[in-house]
Amino acid sequence: MKKVFYIEKSDFLRSMMEFALKAKGAEIYTVETIENNFYLLDDLTPDLILFDVETVALNLAQLAEYSSKAILVGLGSLEDKSRVEAMVKSFMTKPLEAKNIADRILGILDQ
């Protein structure tokens, strides 16, 4: 079972992603911020870390250290893309389209 860790400040977006990924058989863990939750990344060892660039802005360098353990996928605006392009495997611009989002995210693990 694929494990996804999702960092997003919006309750609605976290719930939507949780529902979509669980429906596809993924194990998903969500947090509002990463600041006091890095221990979860160590404990859960996710296959993929999905994050909103603005939500992790202050902890971006620390999050980048996990790129050897998990695939990093950034979410945000086109301006955000240039800030994280070197550390992420994939980037998706917001607003996200709900259609096939889980397939797209889980497909990144198969690349």
Order of alpha helices (4+ residues) and beta strands (2+ residues): beta-alpha-beta-alpha-beta-alpha-beta-alpha-beta-alpha
